[in-house]
Amino acid sequence: MPEVIVEVFTPGGIRIGKFIDPKVELVSHHNYSITGRFVDADGQVPDKIEYNPEILPYSADLSTTTYCAHKEIVKVYVHRGRQPVQMIGVCKQ
């Protein structure tokens, strides 16, 4: 079974890192939670990642997940900065 990779991007399209085999849940209508081991853009597993401010929401590519109806989520924010990292976001409508 192939690895599930969820890549996370800045508003400018720069990849900040990725989740490897995360748990992706639809927590409420169009709201997703991504939890798991986060690897930064340099390939390092940081102990902690910084919270992103509301004016700089990330986006995440869910296209490698076969169990999610949406393939991209936006307004993604760090909810838990320590490993396992958790981010939350909404579907792109």
C-alpha positions as semicolon CSV with decimal commas, in nm:
position;residue;x (nm);y (nm);z (nm)
1;M;0,000;0,000;0,000
2;P;0,152;0,336;-0,101
3;E;0,235;0,603;0,154
4;V;-0,015;0,882;0,199
5;I;0,156;1,220;0,173
6;V;-0,023;1,546;0,253
7;E;0,184;1,845;0,143
8;V;0,135;2,185;0,308
9;F;0,194;2,515;0,126
10;T;0,217;2,887;0,210
11;P;-0,022;3,134;0,043
12;G;0,254;3,194;-0,214
13;G;0,270;2,824;-0,306
14;I;0,597;2,746;-0,127
15;R;0,597;2,398;0,029
16;I;0,664;2,420;0,403
17;G;0,657;2,046;0,459
18;K;0,446;1,734;0,451
19;F;0,265;1,483;0,666
20;I;0,360;1,121;0,610
21;D;0,074;0,872;0,656
22;P;-0,139;1,118;0,858
23;K;-0,479;1,065;1,007
24;V;-0,716;1,286;0,805
25;E;-1,062;1,336;0,952
26;L;-1,370;1,526;0,845
27;V;-1,457;1,675;1,186
28;S;-1,762;1,870;1,073
29;H;-1,919;1,986;0,750
30;H;-1,623;2,084;0,523
31;N;-1,377;2,105;0,818
32;Y;-1,077;1,872;0,823
33;S;-0,816;1,776;1,080
34;I;-0,475;1,639;0,976
35;T;-0,266;1,474;1,248
36;G;0,064;1,291;1,220
37;R;0,439;1,305;1,172
38;F;0,530;1,630;1,000
39;V;0,850;1,662;0,798
40;D;0,968;2,012;0,705
41;A;1,078;2,121;0,355
42;D;1,440;2,029;0,439
43;G;1,343;1,671;0,521
44;Q;1,387;1,718;0,896
45;V;1,135;1,612;1,160
46;P;1,114;1,921;1,385
47;D;1,028;1,885;1,754
48;K;0,794;2,183;1,719
49;I;0,662;2,398;1,437
50;E;0,548;2,755;1,481
51;Y;0,182;2,854;1,467
52;N;0,092;3,046;1,154
53;P;-0,101;3,372;1,197
54;E;-0,453;3,414;1,065
55;I;-0,329;3,643;0,787
56;L;-0,105;3,363;0,651
57;P;-0,324;3,054;0,614
58;Y;-0,170;2,745;0,459
59;S;-0,324;2,511;0,206
60;A;-0,291;2,133;0,198
61;D;-0,303;1,884;-0,088
62;L;-0,519;1,583;0,001
63;S;-0,501;1,426;-0,347
64;T;-0,309;1,118;-0,227
65;T;-0,582;1,031;0,021
66;T;-0,845;0,805;-0,130
67;Y;-1,090;0,844;0,157
68;C;-1,143;1,224;0,141
69;A;-1,408;1,379;-0,079
70;H;-1,207;1,699;-0,118
71;K;-0,859;1,708;-0,270
72;E;-0,746;2,046;-0,136
73;I;-0,814;2,229;0,186
74;V;-0,749;2,596;0,258
75;K;-0,737;2,818;0,566
76;V;-0,507;2,558;0,722
77;Y;-0,369;2,651;1,063
78;V;-0,139;2,475;1,307
79;H;-0,354;2,351;1,593
80;R;-0,083;2,155;1,774
81;G;0,281;2,244;1,704
82;R;0,458;1,950;1,869
83;Q;0,487;1,604;1,711
84;P;0,249;1,456;1,623
85;V;0,152;1,787;1,459
86;Q;-0,214;1,871;1,405
87;M;-0,348;2,118;1,150
88;I;-0,707;2,212;1,077
89;G;-0,859;2,357;0,759
90;V;-1,166;2,377;0,539
91;C;-1,240;2,242;0,193
92;K;-1,178;2,466;-0,105
93;Q;-1,521;2,560;-0,236
